[in-house]
Structure formats: structure tokens, C-alpha cells
């Protein structure tokens, strides 16, 4: 009887796992209208040299939005990053987001990430 209970439980877990991540989300063509996957608070401050962006006592010159599609992804995505490199690429940011490498000195910080859901 214990084997039958274990088998039933395992089958239930497998069936329920098919529904994980299912949603009834609307498609948005404008990424500003779609809620971000995550967003981090930061400070935008005026200085005599211009605007500076501050997060965790780190100062960055630029807030850059990059767009692209990750490998094997179903949808495009965007990242908003604070950086001192105004020419930062989507590939650089995406690699850091999905990778396991954590540098001692961060040359940029991802402050928002989201999917772009276009009607196809």
C-alpha cells in the first residue's frame, strides 16, 4: 500500500509541474506597459558635473536600456543598467544576469529586467 501512495504522490507532483509558470498574461508591444520581472531602487542625484546614479554606495554615470534575446528564449527582453560604460551591450549584461560569475568590483548594476511580449 505504501508503494501505491508514493506512486500516486509522484504522479500528482509530475502533473502539477506541467502547470508551473502558466499564466493568463496579456501581450504588450510596449515594454513600459509590461510589469518588470524585477526592479531595484536606486538614487538619481544632480551634481555640478551632471546627473549621477547611486546604488549601494556605488556611483555610475549612465542609466542605459539594452534590448535583445537570450539564447533559446521565446521572447525579447530588456535590461536597465547603471554603468560607467555608455556603450555596454545586451550580450554583456545578459551573460552576467544568467551567469554565475560575480566580480569583486561591479562595472554595472542591473536595476530592472523584463520581457517584451509582442503579438506574433
Secondary structure, 3 states (H helix, E strand, C coil): CHHHHHHHHHHHHHHHHCCCCCCCCCCCCCCCCCCCCEECCCEEEEECCEEEEEECCEEECEEEEEEECCCCCCCEEEEEEEECCCCCCHHHHHHHHHCCCCCCCCCEEEEEEEEECCCC
